[in-house]
């Protein structure tokens, strides 16, 4: 059987690298989980943290489906939504500066600012434990609550930005055992759907530094929804202001949470790297 050629774009948002496939005319692949595992492999495929699929939507301008590097489904990718917004503009699929994108986390609204900068109106943070979801005992919000990991007691703040997050405030993320504790927390029994983990240091009332262990992908250079979660956690715990710059290994994001009952706003870069075709049986 002759292999099919699947067109794709390689993009990134603050170093969170992505493979995007246009599915507006139908899905060219039957098993996206298998495709993601192959395509995102950094030795045998294109390489990337997430696979994004551009699909039609009945309730928004577009729909975005996401697969992680292990083939699992993700509800939201905030760095991805910025790249998504640039992709549909670059491809001539829209001329609008503001679009609405349907995701499993709800409809998200990216705004094109020019110079490859995109602001995204995210969902409101979800703080109820059952909706995050987490089995950690306590009432919302779960701020600086104890979590035992491999015999070590951590203090964590957990919430959802459409996908589950666990924020750990540390003195220095660069010296912290992220690759050891990240997978342990991701698969902790108190997070029934696994969890994204952010290791965050406060560098001032308006500046944070972050390393991220992403559910299904491992450590990545950036995680937009994780940066949003870190910003919210810093506000809830009284560590930082409602408008912060977050330094990630791949770049800088601005996170604003103007009020408790409102959405989080994220601003950051989106970059196109190259286009290509991938052979797929």
C-alpha positions as protocol buffer text, in pm:
chain_id: "A"
residue {
  index: 1
  type: UNK
  ca { x: 0 y: 0 z: 0 }
}
residue {
  index: 2
  type: UNK
  ca { x: 133 y: 341 z: -97 }
}
residue {
  index: 3
  type: UNK
  ca { x: 204 y: 572 z: 196 }
}
residue {
  index: 4
  type: UNK
  ca { x: 2 y: 893 z: 212 }
}
residue {
  index: 5
  type: UNK
  ca { x: 168 y: 1232 z: 242 }
}
residue {
  index: 6
  type: UNK
  ca { x: 21 y: 1429 z: 534 }
}
residue {
  index: 7
  type: UNK
  ca { x: 91 y: 1805 z: 502 }
}
residue {
  index: 8
  type: UNK
  ca { x: 182 y: 1975 z: 829 }
}
residue {
  index: 9
  type: UNK
  ca { x: 325 y: 2295 z: 976 }
}
residue {
  index: 10
  type: UNK
  ca { x: 586 y: 2296 z: 1252 }
}
residue {
  index: 11
  type: UNK
  ca { x: 532 y: 2588 z: 1490 }
}
residue {
  index: 12
  type: UNK
  ca { x: 611 y: 2688 z: 1845 }
}
residue {
  index: 13
  type: UNK
  ca { x: 488 y: 2916 z: 2118 }
}
residue {
  index: 14
  type: UNK
  ca { x: 767 y: 3025 z: 2356 }
}
residue {
  index: 15
  type: UNK
  ca { x: 948 y: 2699 z: 2280 }
}
residue {
  index: 16
  type: UNK
  ca { x: 645 y: 2471 z: 2324 }
}
residue {
  index: 17
  type: UNK
  ca { x: 680 y: 2304 z: 1982 }
}
residue {
  index: 18
  type: UNK
  ca { x: 379 y: 2190 z: 1786 }
}
residue {
  index: 19
  type: UNK
  ca { x: 280 y: 2005 z: 1472 }
}
residue {
  index: 20
  type: UNK
  ca { x: -39 y: 2138 z: 1306 }
}
residue {
  index: 21
  type: UNK
  ca { x: -252 y: 1950 z: 1051 }
}
residue {
  index: 22
  type: UNK
  ca { x: -543 y: 2105 z: 858 }
}
residue {
  index: 23
  type: UNK
  ca { x: -851 y: 1880 z: 886 }
}
residue {
  index: 24
  type: UNK
  ca { x: -1113 y: 2128 z: 766 }
}
residue {
  index: 25
  type: UNK
  ca { x: -1190 y: 1907 z: 464 }
}
residue {
  index: 26
  type: UNK
  ca { x: -1190 y: 1586 z: 668 }
}
residue {
  index: 27
  type: UNK
  ca { x: -942 y: 1384 z: 870 }
}
residue {
  index: 28
  type: UNK
  ca { x: -660 y: 1241 z: 655 }
}
residue {
  index: 29
  type: UNK
  ca { x: -564 y: 1000 z: 937 }
}
residue {
  index: 30
  type: UNK
  ca { x: -785 y: 740 z: 1109 }
}
residue {
  index: 31
  type: UNK
  ca { x: -577 y: 684 z: 1423 }
}
residue {
  index: 32
  type: UNK
  ca { x: -453 y: 1019 z: 1551 }
}
residue {
  index: 33
  type: UNK
  ca { x: -307 y: 871 z: 1870 }
}
residue {
  index: 34
  type: UNK
  ca { x: -73 y: 647 z: 1670 }
}
residue {
  index: 35
  type: UNK
  ca { x: 7 y: 932 z: 1432 }
}
residue {
  index: 36
  type: UNK
  ca { x: 92 y: 1162 z: 1723 }
}
residue {
  index: 37
  type: UNK
  ca { x: 327 y: 909 z: 1880 }
}
residue {
  index: 38
  type: UNK
  ca { x: 513 y: 875 z: 1549 }
}
residue {
  index: 39
  type: UNK
  ca { x: 499 y: 1236 z: 1430 }
}
residue {
  index: 40
  type: UNK
  ca { x: 607 y: 1387 z: 1763 }
}
residue {
  index: 41
  type: UNK
  ca { x: 896 y: 1145 z: 1810 }
}
residue {
  index: 42
  type: UNK
  ca { x: 1214 y: 1355 z: 1803 }
}
residue {
  index: 43
  type: UNK
  ca { x: 1424 y: 1081 z: 1642 }
}
residue {
  index: 44
  type: UNK
  ca { x: 1188 y: 901 z: 1404 }
}
residue {
  index: 45
  type: UNK
  ca { x: 933 y: 1172 z: 1323 }
}
residue {
  index: 46
  type: UNK
  ca { x: 901 y: 1549 z: 1306 }
}
residue {
  index: 47
  type: UNK
  ca { x: 944 y: 1610 z: 1678 }
}
residue {
  index: 48
  type: UNK
  ca { x: 713 y: 1809 z: 1901 }
}
residue {
  index: 49
  type: UNK
  ca { x: 527 y: 1839 z: 2229 }
}
residue {
  index: 50
  type: UNK
  ca { x: 172 y: 1838 z: 2093 }
}
residue {
  index: 51
  type: UNK
  ca { x: -17 y: 1765 z: 1772 }
}
residue {
  index: 52
  type: UNK
  ca { x: -290 y: 2019 z: 1688 }
}
residue {
  index: 53
  type: UNK
  ca { x: -573 y: 1946 z: 1446 }
}
residue {
  index: 54
  type: UNK
  ca { x: -765 y: 2229 z: 1276 }
}
residue {
  index: 55
  type: UNK
  ca { x: -1127 y: 2122 z: 1244 }
}
residue {
  index: 56
  type: UNK
  ca { x: -1461 y: 2288 z: 1163 }
}
residue {
  index: 57
  type: UNK
  ca { x: -1686 y: 2392 z: 1450 }
}
residue {
  index: 58
  type: UNK
  ca { x: -2060 y: 2445 z: 1482 }
}
residue {
  index: 59
  type: UNK
  ca { x: -2026 y: 2686 z: 1775 }
}
residue {
  index: 60
  type: UNK
  ca { x: -1705 y: 2877 z: 1694 }
}
residue {
  index: 61
  type: UNK
  ca { x: -1489 y: 2978 z: 1398 }
}
residue {
  index: 62
  type: UNK
  ca { x: -1271 y: 2668 z: 1430 }
}
residue {
  index: 63
  type: UNK
  ca { x: -1221 y: 2368 z: 1656 }
}
residue {
  index: 64
  type: UNK
  ca { x: -880 y: 2261 z: 1788 }
}
residue {
  index: 65
  type: UNK
  ca { x: -814 y: 1898 z: 1884 }
}
residue {
  index: 66
  type: UNK
  ca { x: -494 y: 1809 z: 2070 }
}
residue {
  index: 67
  type: UNK
  ca { x: -283 y: 1496 z: 2107 }
}
residue {
  index: 68
  type: UNK
  ca { x: 14 y: 1472 z: 2340 }
}
residue {
  index: 69
  type: UNK
  ca { x: 342 y: 1302 z: 2254 }
}
residue {
  index: 70
  type: UNK
  ca { x: 221 y: 978 z: 2413 }
}
residue {
  index: 71
  type: UNK
  ca { x: -94 y: 985 z: 2196 }
}
residue {
  index: 72
  type: UNK
  ca { x: -328 y: 1088 z: 2478 }
}
residue {
  index: 73
  type: UNK
  ca { x: -587 y: 1362 z: 2438 }
}
residue {
  index: 74
  type: UNK
  ca { x: -543 y: 1705 z: 2598 }
}
residue {
  index: 75
  type: UNK
  ca { x: -826 y: 1946 z: 2671 }
}
residue {
  index: 76
  type: UNK
  ca { x: -628 y: 2264 z: 2612 }
}
residue {
  index: 77
  type: UNK
  ca { x: -289 y: 2390 z: 2498 }
}
residue {
  index: 78
  type: UNK
  ca { x: -252 y: 2763 z: 2557 }
}
residue {
  index: 79
  type: UNK
  ca { x: 76 y: 2800 z: 2369 }
}
residue {
  index: 80
  type: UNK
  ca { x: -88 y: 2593 z: 2099 }
}
residue {
  index: 81
  type: UNK
  ca { x: -387 y: 2824 z: 2068 }
}
residue {
  index: 82
  type: UNK
  ca { x: -154 y: 3114 z: 1988 }
}
residue {
  index: 83
  type: UNK
  ca { x: 22 y: 2910 z: 1720 }
}
residue {
  index: 84
  type: UNK
  ca { x: -322 y: 2797 z: 1598 }
}
residue {
  index: 85
  type: UNK
  ca { x: -430 y: 3162 z: 1558 }
}
residue {
  index: 86
  type: UNK
  ca { x: -118 y: 3244 z: 1357 }
}
residue {
  index: 87
  type: UNK
  ca { x: -157 y: 2930 z: 1145 }
}
residue {
  index: 88
  type: UNK
  ca { x: -515 y: 3003 z: 1032 }
}
residue {
  index: 89
  type: UNK
  ca { x: -414 y: 3360 z: 944 }
}
residue {
  index: 90
  type: UNK
  ca { x: -101 y: 3252 z: 758 }
}
residue {
  index: 91
  type: UNK
  ca { x: -298 y: 2991 z: 564 }
}
residue {
  index: 92
  type: UNK
  ca { x: -564 y: 3245 z: 463 }
}
residue {
  index: 93
  type: UNK
  ca { x: -834 y: 3057 z: 654 }
}
residue {
  index: 94
  type: UNK
  ca { x: -941 y: 3379 z: 826 }
}
residue {
  index: 95
  type: UNK
  ca { x: -863 y: 3751 z: 809 }
}
residue {
  index: 96
  type: UNK
  ca { x: -1006 y: 3830 z: 1151 }
}
residue {
  index: 97
  type: UNK
  ca { x: -789 y: 3960 z: 1433 }
}
residue {
  index: 98
  type: UNK
  ca { x: -1017 y: 3793 z: 1689 }
}
residue {
  index: 99
  type: UNK
  ca { x: -1143 y: 3437 z: 1644 }
}
residue {
  index: 100
  type: UNK
  ca { x: -1329 y: 3188 z: 1860 }
}
residue {
  index: 101
  type: UNK
  ca { x: -1182 y: 2839 z: 1889 }
}
residue {
  index: 102
  type: UNK
  ca { x: -1371 y: 2540 z: 2028 }
}
residue {
  index: 103
  type: UNK
  ca { x: -1165 y: 2313 z: 2255 }
}
residue {
  index: 104
  type: UNK
  ca { x: -1247 y: 2039 z: 2502 }
}
residue {
  index: 105
  type: UNK
  ca { x: -1199 y: 2306 z: 2770 }
}
residue {
  index: 106
  type: UNK
  ca { x: -1461 y: 2532 z: 2609 }
}
residue {
  index: 107
  type: UNK
  ca { x: -1447 y: 2813 z: 2356 }
}
residue {
  index: 108
  type: UNK
  ca { x: -1124 y: 3017 z: 2376 }
}
residue {
  index: 109
  type: UNK
  ca { x: -1072 y: 3357 z: 2214 }
}
residue {
  index: 110
  type: UNK
  ca { x: -728 y: 3447 z: 2075 }
}
residue {
  index: 111
  type: UNK
  ca { x: -662 y: 3805 z: 1959 }
}
residue {
  index: 112
  type: UNK
  ca { x: -394 y: 3880 z: 1699 }
}
residue {
  index: 113
  type: UNK
  ca { x: -183 y: 4179 z: 1818 }
}
residue {
  index: 114
  type: UNK
  ca { x: 68 y: 4190 z: 1532 }
}
residue {
  index: 115
  type: UNK
  ca { x: 442 y: 4118 z: 1535 }
}
residue {
  index: 116
  type: UNK
  ca { x: 361 y: 3750 z: 1600 }
}
residue {
  index: 117
  type: UNK
  ca { x: 211 y: 3834 z: 1940 }
}
residue {
  index: 118
  type: UNK
  ca { x: -124 y: 3685 z: 2042 }
}
residue {
  index: 119
  type: UNK
  ca { x: -340 y: 3757 z: 2345 }
}
residue {
  index: 120
  type: UNK
  ca { x: -570 y: 3477 z: 2455 }
}
residue {
  index: 121
  type: UNK
  ca { x: -877 y: 3512 z: 2673 }
}
residue {
  index: 122
  type: UNK
  ca { x: -867 y: 3184 z: 2860 }
}
residue {
  index: 123
  type: UNK
  ca { x: -1140 y: 3023 z: 3068 }
}
residue {
  index: 124
  type: UNK
  ca { x: -1196 y: 3116 z: 3431 }
}
residue {
  index: 125
  type: UNK
  ca { x: -988 y: 2908 z: 3674 }
}
residue {
  index: 126
  type: UNK
  ca { x: -1172 y: 2606 z: 3814 }
}
residue {
  index: 127
  type: UNK
  ca { x: -1101 y: 2569 z: 4186 }
}
residue {
  index: 128
  type: UNK
  ca { x: -1351 y: 2304 z: 4300 }
}
residue {
  index: 129
  type: UNK
  ca { x: -1153 y: 1985 z: 4375 }
}
residue {
  index: 130
  type: UNK
  ca { x: -1400 y: 1749 z: 4204 }
}
residue {
  index: 131
  type: UNK
  ca { x: -1391 y: 1954 z: 3884 }
}
residue {
  index: 132
  type: UNK
  ca { x: -1011 y: 1985 z: 3862 }
}
residue {
  index: 133
  type: UNK
  ca { x: -1023 y: 1681 z: 3924 }
}
residue {
  index: 134
  type: UNK
  ca { x: -833 y: 1588 z: 4237 }
}
residue {
  index: 135
  type: UNK
  ca { x: -896 y: 1370 z: 4538 }
}
residue {
  index: 136
  type: UNK
  ca { x: -690 y: 1594 z: 4766 }
}
residue {
  index: 137
  type: UNK
  ca { x: -903 y: 1658 z: 5074 }
}
residue {
  index: 138
  type: UNK
  ca { x: -1014 y: 2012 z: 5151 }
}
residue {
  index: 139
  type: UNK
  ca { x: -1238 y: 2296 z: 5041 }
}
residue {
  index: 140
  type: UNK
  ca { x: -1173 y: 2521 z: 4743 }
}
residue {
  index: 141
  type: UNK
  ca { x: -933 y: 2676 z: 4679 }
}
residue {
  index: 142
  type: UNK
  ca { x: -665 y: 2417 z: 4748 }
}
residue {
  index: 143
  type: UNK
  ca { x: -376 y: 2651 z: 4823 }
}
residue {
  index: 144
  type: UNK
  ca { x: -45 y: 2529 z: 4970 }
}
residue {
  index: 145
  type: UNK
  ca { x: -199 y: 2198 z: 5074 }
}
residue {
  index: 146
  type: UNK
  ca { x: 23 y: 1899 z: 5165 }
}
residue {
  index: 147
  type: UNK
  ca { x: 93 y: 1629 z: 4907 }
}
residue {
  index: 148
  type: UNK
  ca { x: 309 y: 1327 z: 4992 }
}
residue {
  index: 149
  type: UNK
  ca { x: 530 y: 1219 z: 4702 }
}
residue {
  index: 150
  type: UNK
  ca { x: 776 y: 932 z: 4744 }
}
residue {
  index: 151
  type: UNK
  ca { x: 801 y: 994 z: 5118 }
}
residue {
  index: 152
  type: UNK
  ca { x: 852 y: 1368 z: 5069 }
}
residue {
  index: 153
  type: UNK
  ca { x: 588 y: 1619 z: 5177 }
}
residue {
  index: 154
  type: UNK
  ca { x: 530 y: 1899 z: 4926 }
}
residue {
  index: 155
  type: UNK
  ca { x: 304 y: 2203 z: 4948 }
}
residue {
  index: 156
  type: UNK
  ca { x: 97 y: 2239 z: 4632 }
}
residue {
  index: 157
  type: UNK
  ca { x: -176 y: 2457 z: 4485 }
}
residue {
  index: 158
  type: UNK
  ca { x: -405 y: 2282 z: 4241 }
}
residue {
  index: 159
  type: UNK
  ca { x: -662 y: 2415 z: 3993 }
}
residue {
  index: 160
  type: UNK
  ca { x: -786 y: 2366 z: 3639 }
}
residue {
  index: 161
  type: UNK
  ca { x: -743 y: 2594 z: 3339 }
}
residue {
  index: 162
  type: UNK
  ca { x: -957 y: 2358 z: 3132 }
}
residue {
  index: 163
  type: UNK
  ca { x: -692 y: 2097 z: 3210 }
}
residue {
  index: 164
  type: UNK
  ca { x: -563 y: 2000 z: 3556 }
}
residue {
  index: 165
  type: UNK
  ca { x: -259 y: 2170 z: 3711 }
}
residue {
  index: 166
  type: UNK
  ca { x: -54 y: 2127 z: 4026 }
}
residue {
  index: 167
  type: UNK
  ca { x: 170 y: 2423 z: 4116 }
}
residue {
  index: 168
  type: UNK
  ca { x: 470 y: 2377 z: 4345 }
}
residue {
  index: 169
  type: UNK
  ca { x: 648 y: 2693 z: 4464 }
}
residue {
  index: 170
  type: UNK
  ca { x: 1024 y: 2636 z: 4499 }
}
residue {
  index: 171
  type: UNK
  ca { x: 1333 y: 2849 z: 4558 }
}
residue {
  index: 172
  type: UNK
  ca { x: 1498 y: 2774 z: 4225 }
}
residue {
  index: 173
  type: UNK
  ca { x: 1335 y: 2567 z: 3947 }
}
residue {
  index: 174
  type: UNK
  ca { x: 1671 y: 2518 z: 3774 }
}
residue {
  index: 175
  type: UNK
  ca { x: 1810 y: 2328 z: 4072 }
}
residue {
  index: 176
  type: UNK
  ca { x: 1488 y: 2145 z: 4158 }
}
residue {
  index: 177
  type: UNK
  ca { x: 1445 y: 1772 z: 4074 }
}
residue {
  index: 178
  type: UNK
  ca { x: 1176 y: 1839 z: 3812 }
}
residue {
  index: 179
  type: UNK
  ca { x: 1242 y: 1528 z: 3606 }
}
residue {
  index: 180
  type: UNK
  ca { x: 1224 y: 1306 z: 3917 }
}
residue {
  index: 181
  type: UNK
  ca { x: 920 y: 1455 z: 4091 }
}
residue {
  index: 182
  type: UNK
  ca { x: 733 y: 1567 z: 3778 }
}
residue {
  index: 183
  type: UNK
  ca { x: 627 y: 1218 z: 3664 }
}
residue {
  index: 184
  type: UNK
  ca { x: 556 y: 1113 z: 4023 }
}
residue {
  index: 185
  type: UNK
  ca { x: 311 y: 1400 z: 4069 }
}
residue {
  index: 186
  type: UNK
  ca { x: 165 y: 1357 z: 3718 }
}
residue {
  index: 187
  type: UNK
  ca { x: 67 y: 998 z: 3799 }
}
residue {
  index: 188
  type: UNK
  ca { x: -17 y: 1054 z: 4167 }
}
residue {
  index: 189
  type: UNK
  ca { x: -323 y: 860 z: 4282 }
}
residue {
  index: 190
  type: UNK
  ca { x: -488 y: 1182 z: 4402 }
}
residue {
  index: 191
  type: UNK
  ca { x: -507 y: 1307 z: 4041 }
}
residue {
  index: 192
  type: UNK
  ca { x: -740 y: 1058 z: 3867 }
}
residue {
  index: 193
  type: UNK
  ca { x: -687 y: 1210 z: 3520 }
}
residue {
  index: 194
  type: UNK
  ca { x: -316 y: 1278 z: 3580 }
}
residue {
  index: 195
  type: UNK
  ca { x: -197 y: 1637 z: 3610 }
}
residue {
  index: 196
  type: UNK
  ca { x: 35 y: 1899 z: 3464 }
}
residue {
  index: 197
  type: UNK
  ca { x: 297 y: 2013 z: 3715 }
}
residue {
  index: 198
  type: UNK
  ca { x: 451 y: 2361 z: 3742 }
}
residue {
  index: 199
  type: UNK
  ca { x: 762 y: 2429 z: 3951 }
}
residue {
  index: 200
  type: UNK
  ca { x: 762 y: 2803 z: 4016 }
}
residue {
  index: 201
  type: UNK
  ca { x: 987 y: 3057 z: 4186 }
}
residue {
  index: 202
  type: UNK
  ca { x: 877 y: 3409 z: 4278 }
}
residue {
  index: 203
  type: UNK
  ca { x: 1133 y: 3665 z: 4157 }
}
residue {
  index: 204
  type: UNK
  ca { x: 924 y: 3969 z: 4252 }
}
residue {
  index: 205
  type: UNK
  ca { x: 559 y: 4077 z: 4280 }
}
residue {
  index: 206
  type: UNK
  ca { x: 536 y: 4093 z: 3901 }
}
residue {
  index: 207
  type: UNK
  ca { x: 777 y: 3820 z: 3791 }
}
residue {
  index: 208
  type: UNK
  ca { x: 783 y: 3442 z: 3819 }
}
residue {
  index: 209
  type: UNK
  ca { x: 1018 y: 3175 z: 3685 }
}
residue {
  index: 210
  type: UNK
  ca { x: 878 y: 2835 z: 3585 }
}
residue {
  index: 211
  type: UNK
  ca { x: 968 y: 2487 z: 3471 }
}
residue {
  index: 212
  type: UNK
  ca { x: 692 y: 2257 z: 3356 }
}
residue {
  index: 213
  type: UNK
  ca { x: 628 y: 1884 z: 3352 }
}
residue {
  index: 214
  type: UNK
  ca { x: 341 y: 1833 z: 3106 }
}
residue {
  index: 215
  type: UNK
  ca { x: 97 y: 1548 z: 3134 }
}
residue {
  index: 216
  type: UNK
  ca { x: 163 y: 1308 z: 2848 }
}
residue {
  index: 217
  type: UNK
  ca { x: 467 y: 1495 z: 2712 }
}
residue {
  index: 218
  type: UNK
  ca { x: 723 y: 1527 z: 2992 }
}
residue {
  index: 219
  type: UNK
  ca { x: 926 y: 1842 z: 3050 }
}
residue {
  index: 220
  type: UNK
  ca { x: 862 y: 2110 z: 2788 }
}
residue {
  index: 221
  type: UNK
  ca { x: 1021 y: 2450 z: 2730 }
}
residue {
  index: 222
  type: UNK
  ca { x: 688 y: 2622 z: 2795 }
}
residue {
  index: 223
  type: UNK
  ca { x: 328 y: 2554 z: 2892 }
}
residue {
  index: 224
  type: UNK
  ca { x: 79 y: 2836 z: 2843 }
}
residue {
  index: 225
  type: UNK
  ca { x: -204 y: 2694 z: 3051 }
}
residue {
  index: 226
  type: UNK
  ca { x: 58 y: 2605 z: 3312 }
}
residue {
  index: 227
  type: UNK
  ca { x: 176 y: 2966 z: 3316 }
}
residue {
  index: 228
  type: UNK
  ca { x: -186 y: 3073 z: 3366 }
}
residue {
  index: 229
  type: UNK
  ca { x: -218 y: 2826 z: 3653 }
}
residue {
  index: 230
  type: UNK
  ca { x: 106 y: 2955 z: 3806 }
}
residue {
  index: 231
  type: UNK
  ca { x: -17 y: 3313 z: 3784 }
}
residue {
  index: 232
  type: UNK
  ca { x: -348 y: 3224 z: 3949 }
}
residue {
  index: 233
  type: UNK
  ca { x: -175 y: 3020 z: 4219 }
}
residue {
  index: 234
  type: UNK
  ca { x: 59 y: 3311 z: 4294 }
}
residue {
  index: 235
  type: UNK
  ca { x: -241 y: 3543 z: 4339 }
}
residue {
  index: 236
  type: UNK
  ca { x: -436 y: 3294 z: 4552 }
}
residue {
  index: 237
  type: UNK
  ca { x: -137 y: 3240 z: 4781 }
}
residue {
  index: 238
  type: UNK
  ca { x: -52 y: 3611 z: 4807 }
}
residue {
  index: 239
  type: UNK
  ca { x: 288 y: 3568 z: 4640 }
}
residue {
  index: 240
  type: UNK
  ca { x: 245 y: 3795 z: 4337 }
}
residue {
  index: 241
  type: UNK
  ca { x: 26 y: 4052 z: 4167 }
}
residue {
  index: 242
  type: UNK
  ca { x: -254 y: 3994 z: 3919 }
}
residue {
  index: 243
  type: UNK
  ca { x: -31 y: 4098 z: 3627 }
}
residue {
  index: 244
  type: UNK
  ca { x: 293 y: 3902 z: 3601 }
}
residue {
  index: 245
  type: UNK
  ca { x: 566 y: 3812 z: 3358 }
}
residue {
  index: 246
  type: UNK
  ca { x: 656 y: 3444 z: 3367 }
}
residue {
  index: 247
  type: UNK
  ca { x: 998 y: 3337 z: 3248 }
}
residue {
  index: 248
  type: UNK
  ca { x: 996 y: 2989 z: 3097 }
}
residue {
  index: 249
  type: UNK
  ca { x: 1284 y: 2803 z: 2941 }
}
residue {
  index: 250
  type: UNK
  ca { x: 1153 y: 2888 z: 2593 }
}
residue {
  index: 251
  type: UNK
  ca { x: 1046 y: 3249 z: 2641 }
}
residue {
  index: 252
  type: UNK
  ca { x: 835 y: 3494 z: 2839 }
}
residue {
  index: 253
  type: UNK
  ca { x: 458 y: 3506 z: 2880 }
}
residue {
  index: 254
  type: UNK
  ca { x: 246 y: 3780 z: 3034 }
}
residue {
  index: 255
  type: UNK
  ca { x: -38 y: 3651 z: 3252 }
}
residue {
  index: 256
  type: UNK
  ca { x: -320 y: 3872 z: 3382 }
}
residue {
  index: 257
  type: UNK
  ca { x: -605 y: 3769 z: 3612 }
}
residue {
  index: 258
  type: UNK
  ca { x: -790 y: 4097 z: 3670 }
}
residue {
  index: 259
  type: UNK
  ca { x: -1057 y: 3963 z: 3906 }
}
residue {
  index: 260
  type: UNK
  ca { x: -1145 y: 3647 z: 4094 }
}
residue {
  index: 261
  type: UNK
  ca { x: -1461 y: 3568 z: 3897 }
}
residue {
  index: 262
  type: UNK
  ca { x: -1316 y: 3654 z: 3556 }
}
residue {
  index: 263
  type: UNK
  ca { x: -1102 y: 3488 z: 3289 }
}
residue {
  index: 264
  type: UNK
  ca { x: -724 y: 3475 z: 3271 }
}
residue {
  index: 265
  type: UNK
  ca { x: -550 y: 3658 z: 2987 }
}
residue {
  index: 266
  type: UNK
  ca { x: -227 y: 3529 z: 2837 }
}
residue {
  index: 267
  type: UNK
  ca { x: -4 y: 3718 z: 2592 }
}
residue {
  index: 268
  type: UNK
  ca { x: 294 y: 3570 z: 2415 }
}
residue {
  index: 269
  type: UNK
  ca { x: 465 y: 3485 z: 2086 }
}
residue {
  index: 270
  type: UNK
  ca { x: 373 y: 3244 z: 1808 }
}
residue {
  index: 271
  type: UNK
  ca { x: 628 y: 3135 z: 1549 }
}
residue {
  index: 272
  type: UNK
  ca { x: 618 y: 2936 z: 1226 }
}
residue {
  index: 273
  type: UNK
  ca { x: 924 y: 2713 z: 1179 }
}
residue {
  index: 274
  type: UNK
  ca { x: 868 y: 2516 z: 856 }
}
residue {
  index: 275
  type: UNK
  ca { x: 614 y: 2327 z: 645 }
}
residue {
  index: 276
  type: UNK
  ca { x: 644 y: 1971 z: 523 }
}
residue {
  index: 277
  type: UNK
  ca { x: 480 y: 1640 z: 442 }
}
residue {
  index: 278
  type: UNK
  ca { x: 503 y: 1327 z: 653 }
}
residue {
  index: 279
  type: UNK
  ca { x: 462 y: 980 z: 503 }
}
residue {
  index: 280
  type: UNK
  ca { x: 194 y: 779 z: 681 }
}
residue {
  index: 281
  type: UNK
  ca { x: 78 y: 427 z: 587 }
}
